[in-house]
């Protein structure tokens, strides 16, 4: 009698001792800790509870199973019937998703992403709801911080624009009568309106000095607002540092001579060039040199020098002035600050020169630093990018020094 080959058995066989698919799924749901996964009955009462639900919401299974899921909602949501409405939507369309505030057992709120899915049997009858909740509080806080930062930035930009527009308008309105005051004072001093006595000439000179001082303050404030608002343009090119130092020193020399302060140019190679805006660099140096003259007593000395590394140029303004305390070295760069200024001080100015200078240097990818000792003087160092190959065109009318 022959034998008949049997057909291979294609049934899936679960290895001995291994859980079946249902138990694996149950184990998976119960073990997940990053998501609250649980089942509600058709009326919204909790039927199951996993480890993630306990971690996120704070309830043990024995404390929450059998209770209505509205326990997770703030009072205002309950008054508005939001839990019931969510179940109604899920029942009608099969699914509901929402983000909003939910409550933990201890009453604290967390920002949750919630998905409710209607569960139906083979006949289509509703048998409950599956609910999955994620705690997105950290993401919400990060988004809120980003929004708050964006609002603050927008408000700051709007305030800067408003300030700049206001200062530009006011500077025009103020400079016009100030220029008129200066012009009429000059006309009177020249005797155009008639003879002028020595006392009157002295008074006119005081008027002229006050007019120039006030005009300088207005210009400083306007320039600072433009720098802050990023409204300045920069003509970046190779500039010969020795020429720039000599030119600016010659502009300030009359002020130094009037105070019996010696000025000089120290070591500085004529080949060194910086990659920068020449007019802005000269403005920086004029500010630093004017500041040095202001804070250096008669008989003192001011010098400028330069050197270079492979990628940077450094210009130093060195004085033998009053110096600055160590705890004030950074404060001198703050706007409207003059270290050592008091109500009885003879020093004048807005305290904007150093703030403007550092902002200009930084806008040209450089910086200004300060080293100082009270009673021994100060050294301001302007650092700027070095021009490639020190390409600095010679100038026939370059002064040799002050």
C-alpha positions as CSV (number, residue, x, y, z in Angstrom):
1,X,0.0,0.0,0.0
2,X,1.4,3.3,-1.1
3,X,1.7,6.4,1.1
4,X,0.1,9.7,0.4
5,X,2.2,12.9,1.0
6,X,0.4,15.2,3.4
7,X,0.0,18.9,2.7
8,X,2.3,21.2,4.6
9,X,0.7,22.8,7.7
10,X,0.5,26.6,7.0
11,X,-1.0,27.6,10.4
12,X,1.1,30.0,12.5
13,X,2.3,28.3,15.6
14,X,3.0,30.3,18.7
15,X,6.2,29.0,20.4
16,X,5.6,27.3,23.7
17,X,5.7,29.8,26.6
18,X,5.3,32.9,24.4
19,X,2.4,35.3,24.7
20,X,-0.1,35.4,21.9
21,X,-0.7,38.6,19.8
22,X,-3.5,39.8,22.1
23,X,-1.3,39.6,25.2
24,X,1.6,41.2,23.4
25,X,-0.7,44.2,22.4
26,X,-2.0,44.4,26.0
27,X,1.6,44.3,27.3
28,X,2.6,47.1,24.9
29,X,-0.2,49.4,25.8
30,X,0.2,48.9,29.5
31,X,4.0,49.4,29.4
32,X,4.1,52.6,27.3
33,X,5.1,55.6,29.6
34,X,5.2,58.5,27.1
35,X,1.5,58.3,26.2
36,X,-1.6,58.0,28.3
37,X,-3.6,55.2,26.6
38,X,-6.9,54.2,28.1
39,X,-10.4,53.1,27.2
40,X,-13.7,54.9,28.0
41,X,-17.1,53.3,28.1
42,X,-19.8,54.9,25.8
43,X,-20.7,57.4,28.6
44,X,-17.1,58.5,29.1
45,X,-16.1,56.6,32.2
46,X,-12.6,55.2,32.5
47,X,-12.3,51.4,31.9
48,X,-8.6,50.8,31.5
49,X,-5.4,52.7,32.6
50,X,-1.8,52.3,31.5
51,X,1.6,53.3,33.0
52,X,1.8,56.4,30.8
53,X,-1.6,57.6,32.0
54,X,-0.4,57.1,35.6
55,X,2.8,59.0,35.0
56,X,1.2,61.9,33.0
57,X,-2.0,62.4,35.0
58,X,-0.9,61.2,38.4
59,X,-3.7,58.8,39.2
60,X,-3.3,55.1,40.1
61,X,-5.6,52.8,38.3
62,X,-7.6,52.1,41.5
63,X,-8.2,55.8,41.9
64,X,-9.5,56.6,38.4
65,X,-11.1,53.5,36.8
66,X,-14.9,54.0,37.0
67,X,-14.7,57.8,37.1
68,X,-15.8,60.1,34.3
69,X,-13.0,61.4,32.2
70,X,-14.1,65.0,32.7
71,X,-12.0,64.8,35.9
72,X,-9.0,65.7,33.6
73,X,-10.6,69.0,32.3
74,X,-10.4,72.5,33.8
75,X,-13.6,73.9,35.3
76,X,-14.2,76.3,32.4
77,X,-14.2,73.3,30.0
78,X,-16.7,71.4,32.1
79,X,-19.0,74.4,32.3
80,X,-18.9,74.6,28.5
81,X,-19.6,70.8,28.2
82,X,-16.4,70.3,26.3
83,X,-15.8,66.6,27.4
84,X,-19.3,65.6,26.3
85,X,-18.9,67.5,23.0
86,X,-15.6,65.7,22.3
87,X,-17.3,62.3,22.7
88,X,-20.2,63.5,20.5
89,X,-17.8,64.5,17.7
90,X,-15.8,61.2,18.0
91,X,-19.1,59.2,17.9
92,X,-20.3,61.0,14.8
93,X,-17.1,61.2,12.7
94,X,-15.1,58.4,14.3
95,X,-12.3,60.6,15.7
96,X,-11.6,63.7,17.6
97,X,-8.3,65.5,18.1
98,X,-7.5,68.6,20.2
99,X,-4.7,70.5,22.0
100,X,-5.5,72.2,25.3
101,X,-5.0,72.5,29.0
102,X,-5.7,69.4,31.1
103,X,-5.5,68.7,34.8
104,X,-3.4,66.3,36.8
105,X,-4.5,64.7,40.0
106,X,-2.7,67.4,42.1
107,X,-4.6,70.2,40.2
108,X,-1.7,71.4,38.1
109,X,-2.2,72.0,34.4
110,X,-0.4,70.5,31.5
111,X,-0.7,71.1,27.7
112,X,-2.0,68.0,26.1
113,X,-2.5,66.6,22.6
114,X,-5.6,64.4,22.8
115,X,-7.0,61.9,20.3
116,X,-10.3,60.2,20.9
117,X,-11.3,57.3,18.6
118,X,-14.8,55.7,18.6
119,X,-14.7,51.9,19.1
120,X,-17.5,49.9,17.5
121,X,-18.3,46.2,17.3
122,X,-18.9,44.1,14.2
123,X,-22.5,45.3,14.1
124,X,-21.5,49.0,14.2
125,X,-22.7,49.6,17.7
126,X,-20.6,52.0,19.9
127,X,-18.8,50.1,22.6
128,X,-16.5,52.8,23.9
129,X,-13.7,55.2,23.1
130,X,-9.9,54.8,22.9
131,X,-8.2,57.9,24.3
132,X,-4.5,58.7,23.7
133,X,-2.9,61.8,25.5
134,X,0.5,63.3,25.1
135,X,2.1,65.8,27.5
136,X,3.3,68.7,25.3
137,X,3.9,71.2,28.1
138,X,7.6,71.6,27.3
139,X,6.9,72.2,23.6
140,X,4.1,74.6,24.5
141,X,6.4,76.6,26.8
142,X,9.1,76.7,24.1
143,X,6.5,78.0,21.6
144,X,5.2,80.6,24.1
145,X,8.8,81.8,24.8
146,X,9.5,82.0,21.1
147,X,6.2,84.0,20.5
148,X,7.0,86.3,23.5
149,X,10.5,86.8,22.2
150,X,9.1,87.6,18.7
151,X,6.6,90.0,20.2
152,X,9.3,91.7,22.2
153,X,11.5,91.9,19.2
154,X,8.7,93.3,17.0
155,X,7.9,95.8,19.8
156,X,11.5,96.8,20.1
157,X,11.9,97.2,16.4
158,X,8.7,99.3,16.2
159,X,9.9,101.4,19.2
160,X,13.3,101.9,17.5
161,X,11.7,103.0,14.3
162,X,9.4,105.4,16.2
163,X,12.4,106.7,18.2
164,X,14.5,107.1,15.1
165,X,11.7,108.9,13.2
166,X,11.0,111.1,16.3
167,X,14.7,112.0,16.8
168,X,15.2,112.7,13.1
169,X,12.2,115.0,13.1
170,X,13.2,116.7,16.4
171,X,16.8,117.0,15.3
172,X,15.7,118.9,12.2
173,X,13.3,121.1,14.2
174,X,16.0,121.8,16.8
175,X,18.9,122.3,14.5
176,X,17.1,124.9,12.4
177,X,16.7,127.4,15.2
178,X,20.1,126.6,16.7
179,X,21.8,127.3,13.4
180,X,19.8,130.6,13.3
181,X,21.0,131.4,16.8
182,X,24.6,130.8,15.8
183,X,24.2,132.8,12.6
184,X,22.7,135.8,14.3
185,X,25.3,135.6,17.1
186,X,28.1,135.7,14.4
187,X,26.4,138.7,12.6
188,X,26.2,140.6,15.9
189,X,29.8,139.8,16.8
190,X,30.9,141.1,13.4
191,X,29.1,144.4,14.1
192,X,26.6,144.0,11.3
193,X,23.8,145.3,13.6
194,X,25.9,148.1,15.1
195,X,28.9,148.5,17.4
196,X,29.5,145.8,19.9
197,X,31.1,146.4,23.3
198,X,33.7,144.0,24.8
199,X,31.1,142.8,27.4
200,X,28.6,142.2,24.6
201,X,31.2,140.3,22.5
202,X,32.0,138.1,25.6
203,X,28.2,137.4,25.9
204,X,27.9,136.6,22.2
205,X,30.8,134.1,22.5
206,X,29.1,132.4,25.4
207,X,25.9,132.2,23.3
208,X,28.0,130.7,20.4
209,X,29.7,128.1,22.6
210,X,26.3,127.1,24.2
211,X,24.8,126.8,20.7
212,X,27.6,124.6,19.5
213,X,27.5,122.4,22.6
214,X,23.7,121.9,22.2
215,X,24.1,121.2,18.5
216,X,26.7,118.6,19.2
217,X,24.4,116.9,21.7
218,X,21.6,116.8,19.2
219,X,23.9,115.3,16.5
220,X,25.2,112.7,18.9
221,X,21.7,111.5,19.8
222,X,20.7,111.4,16.2
223,X,23.8,109.4,15.2
224,X,23.3,107.0,18.1
225,X,19.7,106.3,17.1
226,X,20.8,105.7,13.5
227,X,23.5,103.2,14.6
228,X,21.1,101.4,16.9
229,X,18.4,101.2,14.2
230,X,21.0,99.9,11.6
231,X,20.3,102.8,9.3
232,X,23.9,103.5,8.5
233,X,25.6,102.2,5.3
234,X,29.2,101.2,5.2
235,X,31.7,101.7,2.4
236,X,34.1,98.9,3.1
237,X,37.5,99.2,1.4
238,X,41.3,99.0,2.2
239,X,42.2,102.1,4.2
240,X,45.8,103.1,5.2
241,X,45.9,103.3,8.9
242,X,48.9,105.6,9.2
243,X,47.1,108.2,7.1
244,X,43.9,107.9,9.2
245,X,45.7,108.3,12.5
246,X,47.7,111.3,11.2
247,X,44.6,113.0,9.8
248,X,42.4,112.5,12.9
249,X,45.3,113.6,15.2
250,X,45.6,116.8,13.3
251,X,41.9,117.5,13.8
252,X,42.1,117.2,17.5
253,X,45.5,118.8,18.1
254,X,44.1,122.4,18.6
255,X,42.0,121.1,21.5
256,X,45.1,119.4,23.0
257,X,47.2,122.5,22.5
258,X,44.6,124.7,24.3
259,X,44.9,122.4,27.3
260,X,48.8,122.1,27.1
261,X,48.6,118.4,26.3
262,X,51.3,116.8,24.1
263,X,50.2,114.6,21.2
264,X,52.2,112.2,19.1
265,X,52.1,109.3,16.6
266,X,54.0,106.2,17.9
267,X,55.0,103.1,16.0
268,X,52.8,102.4,13.0
269,X,53.9,101.0,9.7
270,X,52.8,102.9,6.6
271,X,51.9,99.6,4.8
272,X,49.3,98.5,7.3
273,X,45.7,98.7,6.0
274,X,42.4,97.8,7.5
275,X,39.3,96.6,5.7
276,X,36.7,99.1,6.9
277,X,34.8,102.3,6.2
278,X,37.3,105.2,6.4
279,X,34.8,107.8,7.5
280,X,33.5,105.6,10.3
281,X,37.0,104.8,11.4
282,X,37.9,108.5,11.5
283,X,34.7,109.1,13.5
284,X,35.7,106.4,16.0
285,X,39.2,107.9,16.4
286,X,37.9,111.5,16.8
287,X,35.6,110.3,19.5
288,X,38.4,108.5,21.3
289,X,40.9,111.3,21.0
290,X,38.3,113.9,22.0
291,X,37.6,111.8,25.0
292,X,41.3,111.5,25.9
293,X,41.7,115.3,25.7
294,X,38.7,115.7,27.9
295,X,40.0,113.5,30.7
296,X,43.6,114.4,30.5
297,X,44.9,117.2,32.7
298,X,47.3,120.0,31.5
299,X,50.8,118.7,31.0
300,X,49.6,115.2,30.1
301,X,50.3,113.2,26.9
302,X,48.2,111.5,24.3
303,X,49.7,109.2,21.6
304,X,48.4,106.9,18.9
305,X,50.0,103.8,17.5
306,X,49.1,100.8,15.4
307,X,50.2,97.2,14.6
308,X,48.8,94.2,12.9
309,X,48.4,90.4,13.1
310,X,47.8,88.1,10.2
311,X,44.1,88.9,10.1
312,X,43.5,92.1,12.2
313,X,44.7,95.6,12.6
314,X,44.9,97.3,16.1
315,X,44.9,101.1,16.7
316,X,45.6,102.3,20.2
317,X,44.8,105.7,21.7
318,X,46.9,106.1,24.9
319,X,46.5,108.9,27.4
320,X,47.9,109.8,30.8
321,X,44.5,111.0,32.0
322,X,42.5,110.4,35.2
323,X,41.9,106.7,34.3
324,X,38.9,104.5,35.0
325,X,38.2,102.2,37.9
326,X,38.2,98.5,37.1
327,X,34.5,98.0,37.9
328,X,33.6,100.8,35.4
329,X,35.6,99.6,32.4
330,X,32.5,98.1,30.7
331,X,30.1,100.8,31.8
332,X,31.9,103.5,29.9
333,X,30.6,102.0,26.7
334,X,26.9,102.2,27.8
335,X,24.9,105.0,26.3
336,X,24.5,108.2,28.3
337,X,27.2,107.2,30.8
338,X,30.1,109.4,31.8
339,X,32.2,107.8,34.5
340,X,33.2,110.3,37.1
341,X,30.7,112.9,36.0
342,X,28.8,114.7,38.8
343,X,26.3,117.6,39.1
344,X,29.3,119.9,39.8
345,X,31.6,118.5,37.2
346,X,32.9,120.7,34.5
347,X,32.8,117.9,31.9
348,X,30.3,118.2,29.2
349,X,28.7,115.8,26.7
350,X,26.0,113.2,26.2
351,X,28.1,110.1,27.1
352,X,27.3,108.7,23.6
353,X,30.7,108.9,22.0
354,X,32.1,105.6,23.2
355,X,28.8,103.8,22.7
356,X,28.6,105.0,19.1
357,X,32.3,104.2,18.5
358,X,32.0,100.6,19.7
359,X,28.8,100.0,17.8
360,X,30.5,101.3,14.6
361,X,33.5,99.1,15.2
362,X,31.4,96.0,15.7
363,X,29.3,96.7,12.6
364,X,32.6,96.5,10.7
365,X,33.4,93.1,12.3
366,X,35.7,94.7,14.8
367,X,35.6,95.9,18.4
368,X,36.9,98.3,21.0
369,X,38.5,97.3,24.2
370,X,39.8,99.3,27.2
371,X,42.6,99.0,29.7
372,X,42.9,101.6,32.4
373,X,44.3,102.4,35.8
374,X,42.9,105.2,38.0
375,X,45.4,108.1,38.1
376,X,47.6,106.5,35.4
377,X,45.6,106.8,32.2
378,X,43.8,104.7,29.7
379,X,44.4,102.7,26.5
380,X,41.6,102.2,24.0
381,X,42.3,99.6,21.4
382,X,40.3,99.6,18.1
383,X,40.5,96.2,16.4
384,X,39.4,95.9,12.8
385,X,39.8,93.2,10.0
386,X,43.1,93.6,8.1
387,X,42.9,94.3,4.4
388,X,44.2,91.6,2.1
389,X,47.8,92.2,1.2
390,X,47.6,95.6,2.9
391,X,46.4,97.2,-0.3
392,X,46.6,100.9,0.7
393,X,46.9,103.5,-2.0
394,X,49.4,106.3,-1.4
395,X,48.1,109.8,-1.0
396,X,50.1,112.8,-2.0
397,X,48.5,115.1,0.5
398,X,48.8,112.8,3.5
399,X,50.0,114.7,6.5
400,X,53.2,113.5,8.1
401,X,51.8,113.9,11.6
402,X,50.3,116.5,13.8
